Amino acid sequence: MESSGALLEALMKFKPPVYVFGGFAEDALLYGKSMRSHDDVDVLVGREELELQLRNARIIGFSSQEVRFEPVEGMPMVIGTTDGRKELEISVYERTVEGTVFFHVPDQDGKLFRVDLSDGVFDHPVPNLDGIALRTVSPLALYQIRAGITMLGSFGPPRAKDVASQEALHARFFPNASPESLRPRLTPVPLE
């Protein structure tokens, strides 16, 4: 955590705010402390603020940037950046006119789907991670992001640590809900 603590603190100062998801968010929401080493820090930003957040990343030393995932041509979904020591992955979400947060990913056969998250993605109280107030997506959004990707087989079968994290989120935050009731809405995107 010590090597990532300064990065997490710097990210929490970004304007507009960014929201951590992935491993650091799981550790913050489930345990309040870092439980394992992490390869990178994952943050979620809106499409309309992407350029501003990339500039914010450059200001704190993350100048090497590359598109790592672009399921829709011309609309990168994941941009990786590094300061030479640490990795930061900036993932992009979209919003419907009604405010629903969504993203696009292909299934295992390459067919594109829209993954809609439930309301309240950014409304969870700020948890602490090793003493750092860490703005995260909600537990349900965290669960649904991984569930959607897993259901579609977008990146192959889930890793053991991903399965364990999903089970821990379910047990802690949604003990009386069926996994099916927690799934995000998946909608095939028609070819144009």
Residue pairs with C-beta under 8 A, 6 or more apart in sequence:
1 33
1 34
1 129
1 130
3 85
3 86
4 24
4 34
4 38
4 41
4 86
5 130
5 132
7 41
7 60
7 86
7 88
8 20
8 24
8 41
8 129
8 132
8 134
9 132
10 60
11 18
11 20
11 41
11 43
11 88
12 132
12 133
12 134
12 135
14 53
14 56
15 56
16 46
16 49
16 52
16 53
17 135
18 43
18 44
18 45
18 53
18 90
18 135
19 43
19 44
19 45
19 121
19 122
19 135
19 136
19 137
20 28
20 41
20 42
20 43
20 44
20 134
20 135
20 136
20 137
21 42
21 43
21 44
21 91
21 136
21 137
21 141
21 142
21 145
22 38
22 40
22 41
22 42
22 89
23 36
23 38
23 42
23 165
24 34
24 38
24 41
24 42
24 129
24 134
24 136
25 42
25 134
25 136
25 137
25 142
26 142
26 165
26 168
26 169
27 33
27 34
27 35
27 36
27 129
28 127
28 128
28 129
28 134
28 136
29 124
29 127
29 136
29 139
29 142
29 169
29 172
29 173
30 165
30 168
30 169
30 172
32 127
32 128
32 129
32 130
33 129
33 130
34 129
34 130
36 161
39 87
40 80
40 86
40 87
40 88
40 89
41 86
41 87
41 88
41 89
42 89
42 91
43 53
43 88
43 89
43 90
43 91
44 91
44 92
44 93
44 137
45 53
45 90
45 91
45 92
45 93
46 92
46 93
46 94
46 95
47 75
47 92
47 93
47 94
50 76
50 79
50 90
50 92
53 90
54 65
54 79
54 81
54 90
57 65
57 81
57 88
57 90
58 65
60 83
61 83
62 81
62 82
62 83
62 88
63 81
63 83
64 81
64 82
64 83
64 84
65 79
65 80
65 81
66 79
66 80
66 81
67 76
67 78
67 79
68 78
68 79
68 80
68 89
69 76
69 77
69 78
70 76
70 77
71 77
71 104
71 105
71 106
71 112
72 104
72 112
75 92
75 104
76 92
77 91
77 92
77 103
77 104
77 105
78 89
78 90
78 91
78 92
79 89
79 90
79 92
80 87
80 88
80 89
80 90
81 87
81 88
81 89
81 90
82 88
91 103
92 103
93 101
93 102
93 103
93 121
94 101
94 102
94 103
94 104
95 101
95 102
96 102
96 116
99 119
100 116
100 117
100 119
101 116
101 117
101 121
101 141
102 114
102 115
102 116
102 117
103 114
103 115
103 145
104 112
104 113
104 114
104 115
104 189
105 112
105 113
105 115
105 148
105 149
105 152
105 154
106 112
106 113
106 152
106 154
107 113
107 152
107 153
107 154
108 152
108 153
108 154
108 156
111 188
112 188
112 189
113 148
113 152
113 186
113 187
113 188
113 189
114 186
114 187
114 188
114 189
115 144
115 145
115 148
115 149
115 152
115 184
115 185
115 186
116 184
116 185
116 186
116 187
117 140
117 141
117 144
117 145
117 184
118 140
118 141
118 144
118 184
120 138
120 140
120 141
121 137
121 138
121 141
122 137
122 138
122 141
123 138
124 136
124 137
124 138
124 139
126 133
126 134
126 135
126 136
127 133
127 134
127 136
128 134
136 142
137 145
139 169
139 172
139 173
139 174
140 173
140 174
140 182
142 169
143 166
143 169
143 170
143 173
143 174
143 182
144 182
144 183
144 184
145 184
146 158
146 162
146 165
146 166
147 166
147 179
147 182
147 183
147 184
148 183
148 184
148 186
149 155
150 158
150 162
150 166
151 183
151 186
152 186
158 166
170 177
170 179
170 182
174 182
